[in-house]
């Protein structure tokens, strides 16, 4: 019986060892599966985070694009007529010269008719945003606003660095000066 008991003990030991080995292997496999599941879950979370970041950046870029194009469109509408208005400025200057000469003539009806046309022309330009840059003799010269054609000796000390004469009117369209007034400055 001792052989039988010994054999049973050996078999039980072997069986216990195998069971123990299986439990350990199974435990390691479940841990590996848990690690794999966790790592797959972490990978998916990372991928989602990357895609979310990519989406947010793309969305922000698109918003900036919309703002920029909207701003450019507003600026374009504001100054859309600048080229045409700039081309019409010499016509306005011609009207001023014609009015000066017509005021010397005796035909007041012609003067009145041309004056009405000039006023209508100026109102149309004003309605499109054109404003005259106000300059008169005696104003302080400002290089940002005025364009000095020439310098002459000042008639008196008070006129040094000041505008002596306005040669050509200046105009602004909105906030932008499209033609600087041409002036003579005393030195």
C-alpha positions, 0 to 999 in steps of 0.5 A, spaced: 500 500 500 505 504 501 507 504 493 500 505 492 500 511 497 506 513 494 504 513 487 497 517 489 502 522 493 506 523 486 500 523 482 497 528 487 503 532 487 504 532 479 496 534 479 497 539 484 503 542 480 500 542 473 493 545 476 498 550 480 502 551 473 495 552 469 492 557 474 499 561 474 499 561 466 492 562 466 493 568 471 498 571 466 494 570 460 489 574 463 493 579 466 496 579 459 489 580 456 488 585 461 494 589 459 493 588 451 485 590 452 488 596 457 493 598 451 488 598 446 483 602 450 489 607 451 491 607 444 484 608 442 483 614 447 490 617 444 487 616 437 481 620 439 485 625 442 489 626 436 483 627 431 480 631 436 486 636 436 486 635 429 479 637 428 479 643 433 485 646 429 482 645 423 476 649 425 480 654 428 483 655 422 477 655 418 474 661 423 480 665 422 479 664 414 472 666 415 474 672 419 480 674 414 475 674 408 470 677 411 474 683 413 477 683 406 471 683 403 468 689 407 475 693 405 474 691 398 466 694 398 469 700 402 474 702 397 471 699 391 470 705 387 477 708 389 480 707 382 474 710 379 473 716 384 481 717 383 480 718 376 474 723 377 478 727 381 482 731 375 475 733 373 473 736 379 479 740 379 477 742 372 470 744 375 474 748 380 478 752 375 472 753 370 468 756 376 474 761 377 474 763 370 466 763 369 466 768 376 470 773 372 465 773 366 458 777 365 454 771 363 451 769 370 446 764 367 452 760 365 456 760 371 449 758 375 448 752 370 455 750 371 455 751 379 449 746 379 452 741 375 459 742 379 454 741 386 451 735 383 458 732 381 461 733 388 454 730 392 455 724 388 462 723 390 461 725 397 455 720 397 461 715 395 465 716 401 469 722 398 471 727 403 476 733 402 482 734 406 481 741 409 487 745 408 488 753 408 494 758 408 497 758 415 496 751 417 502 747 420 505 743 415 504 735 417 508 731 412 503 725 414 497 729 411 500 734 406 505 734 400 510 739 399 511 741 392 516 747 394 519 751 399 519 759 399 522 764 404 516 765 409 513 772 408 514 773 416 517 769 422 510 767 424 509 763 417 516 759 418 514 751 417 507 753 415 503 752 409 503 759 404 499 756 399 495 750 397 496 748 389 492 742 389 486 740 394 487 733 397 481 728 398 480 722 403 476 716 401 473 713 408 479 713 413 484 713 407 487 719 404 487 718 396 490 724 394 495 728 399 494 736 398 499 739 394 502 745 398 507 751 398 511 751 405 515 757 408 522 756 410 
